[in-house]
Amino acid sequence: MATLEELTVVATQEIEDAKPMKAQVNNEVREFTEAEYDQAIVDLANSKFDQQENGYKTARQEAYGSIADQLDMIYWDGKNSTTTFQDHIDAVKAAHPKPE
């Protein structure tokens, strides 16, 4: 896993490659100031770091499905003595592991 410093290097290159970047202020379009470029690098690096550290949570939430579907699996597991719900949860966790 990358450190925040390593991701800052990546973010810096991405911002450099995207230049010139524009901002609209009071209906006027202008190029970013140096301070805005610096802030864009910080923001992008932090976003990349957050995605690296926490992206698995969003991926798991999407893969789990709705609460109604999960409750339905639990209900039918109880009725049929199956492990569909547990198998589903195990598969989602395996597909989207928590970073170490």
C-alpha positions as CSV (number, residue, x, y, z in Angstrom):
1,M,0.0,0.0,0.0
2,A,1.2,3.5,-0.9
3,T,1.9,6.1,1.7
4,L,0.3,9.5,1.6
5,E,3.7,10.9,0.5
6,E,3.9,8.4,-2.4
7,L,0.3,9.3,-3.4
8,T,1.2,13.0,-3.3
9,V,3.9,12.3,-5.9
10,V,1.3,10.6,-8.1
11,A,-1.2,13.4,-7.5
12,T,1.4,16.0,-8.4
13,Q,2.1,14.4,-11.7
14,E,-1.6,14.0,-12.5
15,I,-2.2,17.7,-11.8
16,E,0.8,18.7,-13.8
17,D,-0.5,16.6,-16.7
18,A,-3.9,18.3,-16.4
19,K,-2.5,21.8,-16.7
20,P,-3.9,24.3,-17.5
21,M,-6.8,23.9,-15.1
22,K,-9.5,26.6,-15.0
23,A,-11.7,28.1,-12.3
24,Q,-14.8,30.2,-12.8
25,V,-15.1,33.1,-10.4
26,N,-17.8,35.8,-10.8
27,N,-18.6,34.5,-14.3
28,E,-14.9,34.9,-15.4
29,V,-12.9,31.8,-16.3
30,R,-9.2,32.0,-15.3
31,E,-6.4,29.6,-14.8
32,F,-5.8,28.2,-11.3
33,T,-3.4,30.2,-9.1
34,E,-0.4,28.4,-7.7
35,A,-2.2,28.1,-4.3
36,E,-5.1,26.5,-6.1
37,Y,-2.8,24.1,-7.9
38,D,-1.2,23.2,-4.5
39,Q,-4.6,22.7,-2.9
40,A,-5.7,20.5,-5.8
41,I,-2.6,18.3,-5.3
42,V,-3.4,18.0,-1.6
43,D,-7.0,17.2,-2.2
44,L,-6.3,14.6,-4.9
45,A,-3.6,12.9,-2.8
46,N,-6.0,12.7,0.2
47,S,-8.7,11.4,-2.0
48,K,-6.5,8.7,-3.4
49,F,-5.3,7.8,0.2
50,D,-8.9,7.6,1.4
51,Q,-9.9,5.4,-1.5
52,Q,-7.0,3.1,-0.8
53,E,-7.8,2.9,2.9
54,N,-11.6,2.9,2.8
55,G,-12.7,2.0,-0.7
56,Y,-13.4,-1.6,0.2
57,K,-16.2,-0.4,2.5
58,T,-18.2,1.2,-0.4
59,A,-17.5,-1.8,-2.6
60,R,-18.7,-4.2,0.1
61,Q,-21.9,-2.1,0.7
62,E,-22.7,-2.2,-3.0
63,A,-22.0,-5.9,-3.2
64,Y,-24.0,-6.9,-0.1
65,G,-27.2,-5.8,-1.8
66,S,-30.2,-4.3,-0.1
67,I,-31.2,-5.0,3.5
68,A,-34.4,-6.5,2.2
69,D,-32.5,-9.0,0.1
70,Q,-30.2,-9.8,3.0
71,L,-33.2,-10.4,5.3
72,D,-34.8,-12.6,2.7
73,M,-31.7,-14.7,2.5
74,I,-31.7,-15.0,6.3
75,Y,-35.4,-16.0,6.3
76,W,-35.0,-18.7,3.6
77,D,-31.8,-20.0,5.2
78,G,-33.8,-20.5,8.4
79,K,-36.6,-22.2,6.5
80,N,-34.4,-24.4,4.4
81,S,-31.5,-25.0,6.8
82,T,-29.1,-23.5,4.2
83,T,-26.2,-21.0,4.5
84,T,-26.9,-18.8,1.5
85,F,-26.6,-15.6,3.5
86,Q,-23.3,-16.6,5.2
87,D,-21.9,-17.8,1.9
88,H,-22.9,-14.5,0.3
89,I,-21.2,-12.4,3.1
90,D,-18.1,-14.6,2.9
91,A,-17.9,-14.1,-0.9
92,V,-18.3,-10.3,-0.6
93,K,-15.6,-10.1,2.0
94,A,-13.2,-12.2,0.0
95,A,-13.9,-10.2,-3.2
96,H,-13.3,-6.9,-1.3
97,P,-10.8,-7.5,1.5
98,K,-10.0,-5.0,4.1
99,P,-6.5,-3.5,3.5
100,E,-3.8,-4.5,6.0
